[in-house]
Amino acid sequence: MGLWNLYFIIKLFLHGSGVLHVNPWLNLAFALALCLRLPARWARLERWHTALALAIGIALLYHESSLPAPARLGSVLQTLGGFTLAYWLELIARVVSLRGLLLLIALILAYALAARWIRVSSFVVLALLCLPLVQFMQHRELQARTAVAAIGAASCRTGPAAAQSPLSGDSLGHGLSTFFAKESARTVSFPPARRPMDIIFIHVCSLAWDDLRAIAQERHPLFARFDVLFKRFNSVATYSGPAAIRLLRGACGQSDHRGLYDPAPAQCYVMNDLQQAGFEPQLLMNHDGRFANFIDDVRVRGGLSAPAQDNGGVPVAMQAFDGSPIYDDYAELAQWWTRRQASGASRVTLYYNTISLHDGNRLVHVGGSSMSTYPRRTGKLLDDINRFVSLLESSGAHAIVVFVPEHGAAFRGDSGQVAGVREIPSERLTEIPVGVKFIGMPTSSATHPLNIEERMSYVGLNQLIAGALAGAGTAPNAAALPAPATVAPLDLATLTAGLAGTPYVAENDNLLVAEQDGHFFARDGSGTWLPAN
């Protein structure tokens, strides 16, 4: 096979490192085909034979990688085309590490030396023949571990569902269909507001619990300041557009990814529902919203038609991954609050989107890559939000502040994807810190913040907001607009007791990850299920 031996050796090495998922049978068939020699009378076809082999080899390598599906590749390349040169160089440096290059050089040298003395092709074919056995043993080990978890879970359940095999594609597919059917029937209604107040959604790009743990910021003072903190909230998506649609349609249960781009029932659109409840919708971003048509996802698919407010007068804090300006978060929010107070509106609901933590951003007048500055940028963003909460409190505001990230940053990456890449919707990317702060509304709780440990998503969050709206209008007396001193405290234990949990299902346009009995399984675009942990 000549140099094709090196192709298979490198692939086996990457498979062992967890970078590729090599299909042994396809590779074995390809290797055997390469071993065949064309008859002498067909020598003129040798060039076409080589070209066909190269095409097959590249296609097979792409199929076994974690790169986007071919159907999505066009949009991905279009997105990558908007990146700055500095960001391109940073991404290349992450993918091609010095250690990886040294190992690759050592592998090539070892092959060149071994090829002089032994028949490498025989060992390559033997390794490909052994690979199915290795994968079978790994599968049996995972199946055994999963079965133990299933038995433990079954002891807490009744009925035939307890006996289903966690590794059964049919079982997982049926469970997924049941999940989406149940989600399609869930809705949240917001009661009419009975007092002047605001609801402020702060939608943060690229921040998950895993990122916070990686940079030792999970105990930032902001999180202790929330009244309710969701510890296992699922963002579902790992990209900004789908995440914004899911948040803005969060008055209904979770839809599949394709459903995000179809019209939703009227009751699903959170900002429209709040408008009917007496709130004026407003839109604010610390960026221009043009990249990947984010503004269209907010307006057209998210149902927020309000014009984006002007960033004039706000200082530029950093340059985005596409070269556009990103404005300072605290200055942006403080300027909005000044305008809000002067407006005279009795009730406003604001959707604020910030991309200060997005991969590829560069701080103004500060060196370093976006990865090296991520801890600093995160600390500043959390400080800015904390400072904004203090501003609201000191001005006597009555408001519900909802801090909810879009998705994680993949700050430390994993074996399946490099740092900053978010193609695989794993728990590390989608389990996000969501906090709710009631400002100007007294609360009662035995603990602070009140931590929600159950798996939750947008329906549970909106149920909490709806319950708070209903409770915020009650008082010991019958005043239509009670003064703060007469408002009955919000009983957080009661508010959170009936929140609807949501089983873990996360999804992008070509890959879905679901949890069953504590184990995660991924389904690709072809419908094939594979263990994901």
ZISULSUL-V599080 format. One record per backbone hydrogen bond with DSSP energy under -1.0 kcal/mol. CO is the residue of the C=O (numbers start at 1). NH is the residue of the N-H. E is the energy in kcal/mol with one decimal. If there is no record, write none. Layout:
co = {CO,CO}
nh = {NH,NH}
e = {E,E}
This chain:
co = {1,2,3,4,5,6,7,8,9,10,11,12,13,14,14,15,23,24,25,26,27,28,29,30,31,39,40,42,43,45,46,47,48,49,50,51,52,53,54,55,56,57,58,59,60,64,69,69,72,73,74,75,76,77,79,80,84,85,86,87,88,89,90,91,92,97,98,99,100,101,102,103,104,105,106,107,108,109,110,111,114,114,118,120,121,122,123,124,125,126,127,130,131,132,133,134,135,136,137,138,139,140,141,142,143,144,145,146,147,148,149,150,151,153,154,159,160,161,165,168,169,170,171,172,173,174,175,176,177,178,179,180,182,183,186,198,199,200,201,202,203,204,208,209,210,211,212,213,217,220,227,228,229,230,232,233,235,236,239,240,241,242,243,244,245,247,248,249,251,257,258,259,265,266,268,269,270,271,272,273,274,275,277,280,282,283,284,286,289,290,291,293,294,295,296,296,297,298,311,315,317,318,319,320,321,324,326,326,328,329,330,331,332,333,334,335,336,337,338,339,347,348,349,350,351,352,353,354,355,358,362,363,369,373,374,375,376,377,378,379,380,381,382,383,384,385,386,387,388,389,390,391,392,393,398,399,400,401,402,403,404,407,410,417,418,424,426,426,427,429,430,431,434,435,436,436,437,439,442,444,450,452,455,456,457,458,459,460,461,462,463,464,465,466,467,468,471,474,483,490,490,491,492,493,496,504,506,511,512,513,514,516,519,520,521,522,523,524,528,530}
nh = {4,5,7,8,9,10,11,12,13,14,15,16,17,19,20,18,27,28,29,30,31,32,33,34,35,42,43,45,46,49,50,51,52,53,54,55,56,57,58,59,60,61,62,63,64,21,72,73,76,77,78,79,80,81,82,83,88,89,90,91,92,93,94,95,96,101,102,103,104,105,106,107,108,109,110,111,112,113,114,115,117,118,120,124,125,126,127,128,129,130,131,134,135,136,137,138,139,140,141,142,143,144,145,146,147,148,149,150,151,152,153,154,155,156,157,162,163,164,168,172,173,174,175,176,177,178,179,180,181,182,183,184,185,186,253,400,350,402,352,404,354,406,212,213,214,215,217,216,220,223,450,436,452,434,456,432,237,507,243,244,245,246,247,248,249,250,270,252,188,260,261,262,268,269,251,273,274,275,276,277,279,278,193,349,351,309,353,327,295,293,294,297,298,299,300,301,302,304,314,328,364,326,362,323,84,320,317,318,332,333,334,335,336,337,338,339,340,341,342,343,280,199,282,201,284,203,286,205,358,361,319,366,373,377,378,379,380,381,382,383,384,385,386,387,388,389,390,391,392,393,394,395,397,396,198,439,200,437,202,435,204,207,420,414,421,426,429,430,431,408,235,209,230,403,227,228,401,399,490,492,229,231,502,234,461,462,463,464,465,466,467,468,469,470,471,472,474,488,486,444,492,495,496,497,499,515,513,508,523,506,521,519,516,532,514,530,512,527,524,522}
e = {-1.9,-1.8,-1.2,-1.9,-2.5,-2.6,-1.9,-2.5,-2.2,-2.6,-2.4,-2.3,-1.3,-2.2,-1.1,-1.2,-2.0,-2.4,-2.4,-2.1,-2.7,-2.5,-2.0,-2.0,-1.4,-1.9,-1.6,-2.0,-1.8,-2.6,-2.3,-2.1,-2.5,-2.1,-2.4,-2.3,-2.5,-2.8,-2.5,-2.4,-2.7,-2.1,-2.5,-2.4,-1.6,-2.2,-1.6,-1.1,-2.1,-2.9,-2.1,-2.1,-2.9,-1.8,-1.6,-1.8,-2.1,-2.5,-1.8,-2.5,-2.4,-2.1,-1.4,-2.0,-3.0,-2.4,-2.4,-2.3,-2.3,-2.6,-2.5,-2.2,-2.3,-2.5,-2.5,-2.2,-2.6,-2.2,-2.6,-2.8,-1.4,-2.6,-1.2,-2.2,-2.5,-2.1,-2.4,-2.2,-2.1,-1.9,-1.4,-2.0,-2.7,-2.3,-2.3,-2.3,-2.5,-2.5,-2.2,-2.5,-2.8,-2.4,-2.2,-2.8,-2.5,-1.8,-1.7,-2.5,-2.4,-2.0,-2.3,-2.7,-1.4,-1.4,-1.5,-1.4,-1.6,-1.3,-1.7,-2.6,-2.8,-2.7,-2.5,-2.2,-2.2,-2.4,-2.2,-2.4,-2.0,-2.3,-2.4,-2.0,-1.1,-1.6,-1.8,-2.3,-2.4,-3.4,-3.1,-2.5,-2.4,-3.6,-2.2,-2.6,-2.1,-1.5,-3.0,-1.0,-1.6,-1.3,-2.8,-2.6,-2.7,-1.3,-1.6,-2.2,-2.3,-2.0,-2.0,-2.7,-2.2,-2.4,-2.2,-2.6,-1.6,-1.4,-2.5,-1.6,-2.3,-1.4,-1.4,-1.3,-2.2,-1.1,-1.7,-2.4,-2.6,-1.9,-2.0,-1.2,-2.4,-1.4,-2.8,-2.2,-2.3,-2.2,-2.2,-2.2,-2.3,-2.3,-1.4,-1.4,-1.9,-2.6,-2.0,-1.4,-1.0,-2.0,-2.1,-2.5,-1.9,-2.4,-2.9,-2.1,-2.5,-3.5,-2.6,-1.7,-2.2,-2.6,-3.1,-2.2,-1.9,-2.4,-1.9,-2.0,-2.9,-2.5,-1.4,-1.0,-1.9,-2.3,-2.2,-3.2,-2.4,-3.4,-1.9,-2.4,-1.8,-1.5,-3.1,-1.5,-1.6,-3.0,-2.7,-2.4,-2.2,-2.3,-2.6,-2.2,-2.7,-2.5,-2.3,-2.5,-2.1,-2.3,-1.8,-2.0,-2.3,-2.4,-2.6,-1.3,-2.2,-1.3,-1.9,-3.4,-2.9,-2.5,-3.3,-2.0,-1.1,-3.3,-2.1,-2.5,-2.0,-2.5,-1.0,-1.7,-2.2,-2.3,-2.6,-2.1,-3.3,-3.0,-2.0,-1.9,-2.8,-2.2,-3.0,-1.8,-2.3,-2.5,-1.7,-2.8,-1.7,-2.4,-2.2,-1.7,-1.9,-2.7,-2.5,-2.2,-2.4,-2.1,-2.4,-2.6,-1.2,-1.5,-1.9,-2.7,-1.2,-2.6,-2.3,-1.1,-1.1,-1.9,-2.9,-2.7,-3.1,-2.9,-2.8,-1.7,-3.3,-3.3,-2.8,-2.4,-2.2,-1.8,-1.9,-3.2}
